[in-house]
Amino acid sequence: MAKVIQFPNSTPEKFGFKPVRKKSKPAKGKPGQLDLFAGGKVVSLSKLSRFEEALMLDDQGDTKARDSYQKAIDEGDSIADAYCNLGILESQAGNYTKAIDCFTKCLKENPRHFEAHYNLANLYAEVGNLSLAKVHYQISIEIEPHFPNSHFNLGLTLAINKEIEGAVKSLSTYCSLVSNPEKVQAKELIESLSRSLS
């Protein structure tokens, strides 16, 4: 995990990775135009796509998920999503370099892939590269402004960087997006940070 700020009250842990749960829509060409150079497709006899099979294995904790995600990538099935989820598996295994590689390959396929930016930010925060974590949290917020965990984690990252005003603002935004029970720790953190400004 990333460095933990020592505050008077117990500090909340960072939220974990966010796997892709949906199949991305295929890229559309020009309407009414046939793709004369489309590559061949591998036909699966099951009703699930290769990515969906990998996701099912991943949800069950099956170690074959890693190979299935790689096969989905090789077959061109939900490439960005497969790279993103493969990056989570690599990170969980402690293979941070491979995880970063997977997340960046995901972003090469889809530069606005929300989960990849969010997960890459979490990974950078975990390995202590807070400046890159900050950038990717900010990008994830630009893409999905109503996802509260991005605001919370950005607030923690800013607090660690001693950017207190930004941290308070980000944590306040988090509080506006979540229900009352989830606000408790963030409000305590905001109070503690605000006292440090005085």
C-alpha positions as CSV (number, residue, x, y, z in Angstrom):
1,M,0.0,0.0,0.0
2,A,0.9,3.6,-0.3
3,K,2.4,5.7,2.5
4,V,-0.2,6.4,5.2
5,I,-0.6,9.9,6.7
6,Q,-0.6,9.8,10.5
7,F,-3.6,11.8,11.6
8,P,-5.1,12.0,15.1
9,N,-8.0,9.7,14.1
10,S,-7.6,6.5,12.2
11,T,-7.1,7.2,8.5
12,P,-9.2,5.4,5.9
13,E,-7.5,3.0,3.5
14,K,-7.4,3.8,-0.2
15,F,-10.0,2.2,-2.3
16,G,-8.8,-0.7,-4.4
17,F,-8.7,-1.3,-8.1
18,K,-11.8,-1.0,-10.3
19,P,-12.1,-3.9,-12.8
20,V,-14.0,-3.4,-16.1
21,R,-17.4,-5.1,-15.8
22,K,-18.8,-4.3,-19.2
23,K,-17.8,-5.2,-22.6
24,S,-16.8,-2.1,-24.6
25,K,-18.6,-1.2,-27.8
26,P,-16.7,-2.0,-31.0
27,A,-15.3,0.9,-32.9
28,K,-17.6,2.0,-35.6
29,G,-16.4,2.7,-39.1
30,K,-18.2,5.0,-41.6
31,P,-21.9,4.2,-41.7
32,G,-22.9,2.1,-44.7
33,Q,-19.4,1.2,-45.6
34,L,-18.1,-2.4,-45.6
35,D,-14.7,-3.1,-44.1
36,L,-13.1,-5.0,-47.0
37,F,-9.9,-5.7,-45.0
38,A,-11.3,-7.0,-41.8
39,G,-9.3,-9.9,-40.3
40,G,-10.8,-13.3,-39.6
41,K,-12.6,-14.0,-36.4
42,V,-12.2,-17.0,-34.1
43,V,-15.6,-18.4,-33.5
44,S,-16.3,-19.6,-30.0
45,L,-18.8,-22.4,-29.5
46,S,-19.8,-21.0,-26.1
47,K,-22.1,-18.0,-25.8
48,L,-19.5,-16.0,-23.9
49,S,-16.9,-13.9,-25.6
50,R,-13.2,-14.6,-24.7
51,F,-13.3,-11.4,-22.6
52,E,-16.5,-12.5,-20.8
53,E,-15.0,-15.9,-20.1
54,A,-11.9,-14.3,-18.6
55,L,-14.0,-12.0,-16.5
56,M,-16.0,-15.0,-15.2
57,L,-12.8,-16.8,-14.3
58,D,-11.4,-13.6,-12.7
59,D,-14.6,-13.3,-10.6
60,Q,-14.1,-16.8,-9.4
61,G,-10.5,-16.2,-8.5
62,D,-9.3,-18.7,-11.1
63,T,-5.6,-18.4,-12.0
64,K,-6.6,-19.1,-15.7
65,A,-8.1,-15.7,-15.9
66,R,-4.7,-14.2,-16.8
67,D,-4.3,-16.5,-19.8
68,S,-7.9,-15.8,-20.9
69,Y,-7.4,-12.1,-20.8
70,Q,-4.3,-12.5,-22.9
71,K,-6.2,-14.7,-25.4
72,A,-9.0,-12.0,-25.5
73,I,-6.3,-9.5,-26.4
74,D,-4.7,-11.8,-29.0
75,E,-8.2,-12.4,-30.6
76,G,-9.1,-8.7,-30.6
77,D,-12.0,-9.1,-28.1
78,S,-12.4,-6.0,-25.8
79,I,-8.7,-5.3,-26.0
80,A,-8.6,-2.2,-23.8
81,D,-10.8,-3.8,-21.1
82,A,-8.8,-7.0,-21.1
83,Y,-5.5,-5.1,-20.7
84,C,-7.0,-3.1,-17.8
85,N,-8.2,-6.2,-16.0
86,L,-4.9,-8.0,-16.7
87,G,-3.1,-5.0,-15.2
88,I,-5.1,-5.5,-12.0
89,L,-4.0,-9.2,-11.8
90,E,-0.4,-8.2,-12.4
91,S,-0.5,-5.6,-9.7
92,Q,-2.1,-8.0,-7.2
93,A,0.7,-10.4,-8.0
94,G,3.3,-7.7,-7.2
95,N,4.3,-7.4,-10.8
96,Y,4.1,-3.6,-10.9
97,T,6.1,-3.0,-14.0
98,K,3.9,-5.5,-16.0
99,A,0.8,-3.9,-14.4
100,I,1.9,-0.4,-15.5
101,D,2.6,-1.8,-19.0
102,C,-0.9,-3.3,-19.2
103,F,-2.6,-0.1,-18.1
104,T,-0.7,2.0,-20.5
105,K,-1.4,-0.5,-23.4
106,C,-5.1,-0.1,-22.4
107,L,-4.8,3.6,-22.7
108,K,-3.1,3.2,-26.1
109,E,-6.2,1.4,-27.2
110,N,-8.6,3.9,-25.5
111,P,-7.0,7.1,-24.1
112,R,-10.2,7.9,-22.2
113,H,-10.5,4.5,-20.5
114,F,-11.7,5.6,-17.1
115,E,-10.9,2.4,-15.2
116,A,-7.3,2.3,-16.6
117,H,-6.6,5.9,-15.4
118,Y,-8.1,5.2,-12.0
119,N,-6.3,1.9,-11.6
120,L,-3.0,3.4,-12.9
121,A,-3.4,6.2,-10.3
122,N,-3.9,3.7,-7.5
123,L,-0.9,1.7,-8.6
124,Y,1.3,4.9,-8.8
125,A,0.1,5.9,-5.3
126,E,0.9,2.4,-4.1
127,V,4.5,2.5,-5.4
128,G,5.0,6.1,-4.1
129,N,4.9,8.0,-7.4
130,L,2.4,10.6,-6.1
131,S,2.8,13.1,-8.9
132,L,1.7,10.5,-11.5
133,A,-1.0,9.3,-9.2
134,K,-2.3,12.8,-8.9
135,V,-2.4,13.3,-12.7
136,H,-4.2,10.0,-13.3
137,Y,-6.8,10.7,-10.6
138,Q,-7.4,14.1,-12.1
139,I,-7.9,12.5,-15.6
140,S,-10.2,9.9,-14.1
141,I,-12.3,12.7,-12.6
142,E,-12.5,14.5,-15.9
143,I,-13.8,11.4,-17.5
144,E,-16.2,10.3,-14.6
145,P,-16.7,13.3,-12.4
146,H,-19.4,11.5,-10.3
147,F,-17.2,8.5,-9.2
148,P,-16.5,9.3,-5.5
149,N,-13.5,7.1,-5.0
150,S,-11.4,9.2,-7.5
151,H,-12.1,12.3,-5.4
152,F,-11.3,10.6,-2.1
153,N,-8.0,9.1,-3.4
154,L,-7.0,12.4,-5.0
155,G,-7.7,14.0,-1.6
156,L,-5.4,11.6,0.2
157,T,-2.7,12.0,-2.5
158,L,-2.9,15.8,-2.2
159,A,-2.8,15.6,1.6
160,I,0.4,13.4,1.5
161,N,1.9,16.0,-0.9
162,K,1.0,18.7,1.6
163,E,-1.4,20.3,-0.9
164,I,-3.9,20.8,1.9
165,E,-6.3,23.2,0.3
166,G,-6.7,20.9,-2.8
167,A,-7.1,17.9,-0.5
168,V,-9.9,19.6,1.5
169,K,-11.6,20.6,-1.8
170,S,-11.3,17.0,-3.2
171,L,-12.5,15.4,0.0
172,S,-15.4,17.9,0.2
173,T,-16.5,16.9,-3.3
174,Y,-16.3,13.2,-2.2
175,C,-18.6,14.0,0.7
176,S,-21.1,15.6,-1.7
177,L,-21.2,12.4,-3.8
178,V,-21.7,9.8,-1.0
179,S,-24.3,8.9,1.6
180,N,-23.9,10.0,5.3
181,P,-22.3,6.9,6.7
182,E,-19.5,7.1,4.0
183,K,-18.8,10.7,4.8
184,V,-17.7,10.2,8.4
185,Q,-14.0,9.4,7.8
186,A,-13.7,12.0,5.1
187,K,-15.2,14.7,7.3
188,E,-12.8,13.8,10.1
189,L,-10.0,14.1,7.7
190,I,-11.2,17.4,6.4
191,E,-11.4,18.8,10.0
192,S,-7.9,17.5,10.7
193,L,-6.5,19.1,7.5
194,S,-8.3,22.3,8.1
195,R,-6.8,22.6,11.6
196,S,-3.4,22.2,10.0
197,L,-4.0,25.3,7.8
198,S,-4.7,27.4,10.9
